[in-house]
Amino acid sequence: MPGAGQKLMRLYAAALNRRDVYLLDEATQAAGTAPFIPLSDGAGELIEVDLSVARWRPGDRVITTFFPFWLN
């Protein structure tokens, strides 16, 4: 079950890319803040949405991003 403000996504497609390799490298991890989640690129469908989430609904098709606050 998704927590407050969270969504649960069924992942249909995913890709490992150079960013994922960097995140798995111990030297890069020491420079950032953990935890790191690989699979920077993915596409799927929302299957559950917390009641406090107004913009999204189950069944919405979505993609992942590693810049979640970039709105441009």
C-alpha beads as a LAMMPS data file, in Angstrom:
LAMMPS data file: protein, C-alpha beads

72 atoms
71 bonds

1 atom types
1 bond types

-500.0 500.0 xlo xhi
-500.0 500.0 ylo yhi
-500.0 500.0 zlo zhi

Masses

1 110.0

Atoms # bond

1 1 1 0.000 0.000 0.000
2 1 1 1.296 3.460 -0.826
3 1 1 2.049 5.714 2.121
4 1 1 0.888 9.303 2.550
5 1 1 1.246 11.160 -0.753
6 1 1 2.678 8.108 -2.539
7 1 1 1.696 6.129 -5.618
8 1 1 2.288 2.474 -6.520
9 1 1 3.401 1.879 -10.106
10 1 1 3.399 -1.341 -12.151
11 1 1 6.581 -1.116 -14.206
12 1 1 6.220 -2.341 -17.802
13 1 1 9.585 -1.231 -19.214
14 1 1 12.885 -0.221 -17.630
15 1 1 16.379 0.648 -18.765
16 1 1 19.731 0.724 -17.035
17 1 1 21.837 3.640 -18.184
18 1 1 25.139 5.339 -17.352
19 1 1 23.630 7.090 -14.291
20 1 1 22.731 3.716 -12.810
21 1 1 26.307 2.484 -13.242
22 1 1 27.615 5.643 -11.541
23 1 1 25.233 5.174 -8.598
24 1 1 26.468 1.629 -8.078
25 1 1 30.087 2.810 -8.008
26 1 1 31.251 3.170 -4.397
27 1 1 33.198 6.384 -5.122
28 1 1 30.070 8.099 -6.466
29 1 1 27.951 6.897 -3.546
30 1 1 30.370 8.450 -1.073
31 1 1 29.851 11.849 -2.731
32 1 1 26.030 11.754 -2.627
33 1 1 23.283 10.909 -0.224
34 1 1 21.853 7.411 0.027
35 1 1 19.717 5.512 -0.683
36 1 1 20.193 5.325 -4.412
37 1 1 17.593 3.612 -6.545
38 1 1 18.750 2.262 -9.917
39 1 1 16.554 2.116 -13.031
40 1 1 16.530 5.796 -13.925
41 1 1 14.269 5.227 -16.902
42 1 1 10.989 3.375 -16.711
43 1 1 7.402 3.406 -17.913
44 1 1 4.274 1.884 -16.475
45 1 1 0.845 2.389 -14.984
46 1 1 -0.341 3.522 -11.567
47 1 1 -2.152 0.726 -9.778
48 1 1 -2.735 2.352 -6.373
49 1 1 -2.785 5.983 -5.271
50 1 1 -2.957 7.366 -1.726
51 1 1 -6.202 9.232 -1.009
52 1 1 -4.295 12.488 -0.431
53 1 1 -3.008 12.476 -4.035
54 1 1 -5.281 14.674 -6.162
55 1 1 -3.546 14.795 -9.549
56 1 1 -3.101 11.083 -10.279
57 1 1 -5.504 8.137 -10.516
58 1 1 -5.081 4.371 -10.872
59 1 1 -4.746 3.529 -14.553
60 1 1 -2.731 6.668 -15.415
61 1 1 0.274 5.878 -17.599
62 1 1 3.486 7.317 -16.142
63 1 1 7.257 7.476 -16.590
64 1 1 10.029 7.720 -14.011
65 1 1 12.475 10.587 -13.737
66 1 1 15.555 11.336 -11.696
67 1 1 14.748 15.085 -11.747
68 1 1 11.389 14.936 -9.915
69 1 1 11.179 18.663 -9.201
70 1 1 12.192 19.922 -12.674
71 1 1 9.007 21.375 -14.124
72 1 1 10.321 22.925 -17.369

Bonds

1 1 1 2
2 1 2 3
3 1 3 4
4 1 4 5
5 1 5 6
6 1 6 7
7 1 7 8
8 1 8 9
9 1 9 10
10 1 10 11
11 1 11 12
12 1 12 13
13 1 13 14
14 1 14 15
15 1 15 16
16 1 16 17
17 1 17 18
18 1 18 19
19 1 19 20
20 1 20 21
21 1 21 22
22 1 22 23
23 1 23 24
24 1 24 25
25 1 25 26
26 1 26 27
27 1 27 28
28 1 28 29
29 1 29 30
30 1 30 31
31 1 31 32
32 1 32 33
33 1 33 34
34 1 34 35
35 1 35 36
36 1 36 37
37 1 37 38
38 1 38 39
39 1 39 40
40 1 40 41
41 1 41 42
42 1 42 43
43 1 43 44
44 1 44 45
45 1 45 46
46 1 46 47
47 1 47 48
48 1 48 49
49 1 49 50
50 1 50 51
51 1 51 52
52 1 52 53
53 1 53 54
54 1 54 55
55 1 55 56
56 1 56 57
57 1 57 58
58 1 58 59
59 1 59 60
60 1 60 61
61 1 61 62
62 1 62 63
63 1 63 64
64 1 64 65
65 1 65 66
66 1 66 67
67 1 67 68
68 1 68 69
69 1 69 70
70 1 70 71
71 1 71 72
